[in-house]
Amino acid sequence: PLCSNNNPYASFGATLARDEEQNLWSTPHDVTHTEADDDRVLYNMIVVRNQLDKDSEEWQKLNYDIYTLRQTRKEVRSRWKHILEDLGFQKEADSLLSVTKLSIISDSQNMGKARDFLLKLSEETNIFPTSWELSERYLFVVDRLIALDAADEFFKMASVVYPKRPSGERVDDSQKVPQC
């Protein structure tokens, strides 16, 4: 039995590595990773990269693009979490940012408000990078903020912490606004 090829644990490490590779939002075993358009884009990049030779220039470029996209997502999530924590949602921040395929909009009337709010955030703050395409995931987060009657405060805080800057202008540490 110890030498047989029927050992159910033989591929355990490989399965974990495969799970991590397919993990698009850096959350272990995220079953929602191909639910939204931006998730499908990343998933397709991973599939194409995995079909290429690891030593090829195309593989390296795709690998860099995948890494960059994941880092951008982490940065955006971190910005949202920072603001939520500053607003007093220290314990709830992770759950407010958690979106799965089971997530629903609390009120259908909020969908229009959530879209408008998200667009306003992207146009009037730097909470999203300039090249960022608005993610469907944040519609659910904004819907939750609207339901909690905290959307306006979130926008005010985002405007203070991540003010809109002309393109190319960077903020150094001496110009940053102190945390609330």
N, C-alpha and C positions, 0 to 999 in steps of 0.2 A: 504493500500500500504506500509506503513512503517513496518508492521509486516509480510509481505509476504516473502516467500522464494525466490522470484524472484529478489531480490536486486542485481543489477550488481556489486555493490561495496563491497559486503559482503566478497568476497575472495581476495580483493585487496592486503592486507598485506601478505596473504599466497602466492599469485602469485609472489610478489617481493622476498619473501624468497626463493621460488622455483627457480626463475631466478638467484638469487645470488648463489644458490647451484650448479646449472648447469653451472655457469660461470667459464670456465676453464682458461681463460687468464686474469682474474680480470678486465675485461672491461665489463661494464653493457651491457646486451643484445647482446653479441658477437655471431653472427649467424654463425661464421666460426669454432666453437669449435670442430667439429668432422670431419674436412676436412683433416687434416694431421694425419699421423700414431701416432705421439706422443700425439696428442689430443685424439685419440681413446683410447689409453692406459689409460690416465687419466679418460676419460669418463667411461670406463669399470670398473676402480677401484671405481668410485663413485657409479655406478649401483650396484656392488657387496656389497659395504659397506652399501648401503641403504636397502639391503635385509637382513642384519644381525641385531641381537638384539643389541641395543645401549650399553648395559651393558657387552657385551661379549668382550673377549680379542681380537678376530679377528677384531671386529669393531674398537676398539681402535688402533690396529696396522695399519689397512687400513686408518683410519682417520689421523694418524700421517704421513703415507706415502704420502697421498694426500696433506696435509699441506706442507710437506717438498718439494714435487715436485713443488707446486705453488710458494713457497718462492724462490726456485732455479730459476724458470723462471723469477720471478720479479728481482732477483739479476742480471741475465744475461742481461735482458732488460735494467736495470739501468746502467750496465757497457757500453753497446752500446750507450745509450743516453748520458752518460758522455763524451765519446770520440767524438761523433758527435757534442756535444755542444762545446767541446774544439777546434774542427776544424772550428768552426764558424757557425754551423747549429743550433743556439739556437732556432730560430722560427720554423725550419723545422724538428727538431729531432723527434717529435712525429709522424708527417706524414710520415717521412722516415721509421719509425719502424712499422707503421700501415700496416698490411697485412690482406686482406679479401679474400673471395673466388672469388671476382671479380678482384683481382690483377693478373697482367700478367707480363711475362718476356718481357722487352722492345725489346730485340733482341735475336733471337734463338741462335746466336753465343755466346752470353754472358753466356748461361747456363753452358757450360764447364768451362769457366773462373770463373764463380761464384762458382761452385763446388770446383775447385782447390783452389781458394782464401779462401773459408770457411775451407777447410781441412788444408791449411797452417796456418790459424788463430788458429785452434784447436791444431795443433801440436807445434807451435812455440810461443804461448802466453797462458796466463791463463785467457783469456776473457770468456772461458767456463770452468766450473768445470771439474775435471778429469773424473767423472762418466757420464758426459753429452753426450747424443747421439745428433748428429747434427740435428738441426731442419730445416725442409723444409722452415719455415717462414724466416729464415735468408738468404736463397738463393735469395729471392725477395729483401731483404734489400741490399745484396751485388750487385745484378743486378743494383739497383738504384745508388749505389756508383760508379759502373763501368760507368754507363751512365753519371754521373756527373764528371767523371774523378777524383774521390776523393778516390778510393780504395787503392792506394798505400800510400797516406797520412794517411788513416785510419789504415792500417797495421802498419805503423811506430809508430803512436801514441799508438796503442794497445800494441806494443812491449815494449814501454817505460813505460806505465802506468800499464800494466799487464804482466810483463816479465815471461817467463817460469821458473819455479823453480823445482828442483828435488823433487820427491814425498815426502810428509811429511814435507818439509821445509816451514815455515810460514814467512810472512813478518810482522814485527812490524812497528808501526808508525814512528819510527826513520829511517827506511830503505826505506820508500816510496819515490818515485820520486815526486818532486813538480809538481803541475799542470802547464801546459803551459798557 
